[in-house]
Amino acid sequence: MKKLQVFISSTYLDLRVERQAAVQAILTAGHMPAGMELFTANDQSQLETIYRWIDESDIFILILGGRYGSIENNSRKSYTHLEYEYALSRQKAVFAIVMQKEALAAKVKDQGPDVLELANRSGWEDFCALVLSKMCGFFSDVKDIQIEIHKALAKLQRERMFTGWVSGASVPNTEQLASELTRLSIENASLRQRIQELEKENQGVEKKREFEVTFGGLTFEELAKILENEKIEIPAALLIDNGRSPVDLLDLFFANKASLTSGVTNRVGVESAETFLFHQVGSRLIAYGLAENEKVAGVIWHRIRTTKLGNLFLTQMAHRLQRVEKVGSRKGSAS
């Protein structure tokens, strides 16, 4: 698996818990978090070091709360502001998670006014305006941060071709690879031409085939294979008799479609099975657009349920299984 280096930028003292949640989410996704907790942002050499870390990272994630941060003497901007602008200038994959106003107000009530920017309010407001004009999500608590990061990582990996980090033992012979790519390119061009010819022959036929239905840019078959390859460990307490673990995400989605369609929550006191579905299954399905996280009005808990796209995927999956069963039945009769 290709591992990505993800640079986490934020003010530090007021967002320590939020940064830790981001680190955990990145590690859970199988990637490498990077940050500058061990450096004091007080001179140009430290800023150059930060820029070098950003250059070496694949993705830049900003967590924005109520503080603007330490000011760099020359620009009179905060170091966090400069990091964000530098990542944009280097055309890095940039994503921001912004604290919602209600959550910030609750943080002020709990921790005091130190979590708000008082000395450089105009600088913080200018920075917020820049961040909100780009790709961003919002959070009220640490669970929101983890969900938003999983969604962002999945989206960015679909949209971009990252260099990432791989084991030296897994690097192939480049000459053989170049030769194989040339052969595949020629074969691909031939296949594309044949496809175009077939499409012309079938013009006017209004029949949608299963592989023409796309899910966030992926065909049904491609998405099904991705979910099959994503394995999830089942807690021992949830295993029945000699139940197997890990189980692939596709099986878990289909087996628990009734619960996920009606919605699973993170309410205190719910059964352990529902807690498992919320945190381990639902959050992963969100990354593929198959489920969504709903904040229920008047309560502090969230609900995850399948989207229209997720319901369509389940329907396609059911049809697929029915066809497989019919084919197997016909083969059995013939034999």
Buried (B, 14 or more C-beta within 10 A) or exposed (E): EBBBBBBBBBBBEBBEEBBBBBBBBBEBBEBBBBBBEEBEBEEEEBBEEBBEBBEEBBBBBBBBBBBBBBBBEEEEBBBBBBBBBBBEEEEBBBBBBBBBEEBBEBBBEEEEEEBBBEEBEEBBEBBBEEBEEEEBBBBBBBBBBBBBBBBBBBBBBEEEEBEBEEEEEEEEEEEEEEEEEEEEEEEEEEEEEEEEEEEEEEEEEEEEEEEEBEBEEBBBEEBBEBBEEBEBEBEEEBEEEEEEEEBBBBEBBBEBBEBBBEBBBBBEEBEEBBBBBBBBBBBBBBBBBBBBBEEEEEEEEBBBBBBEBBBBBBEBBEEBEEEEEEEEEEEEEEE
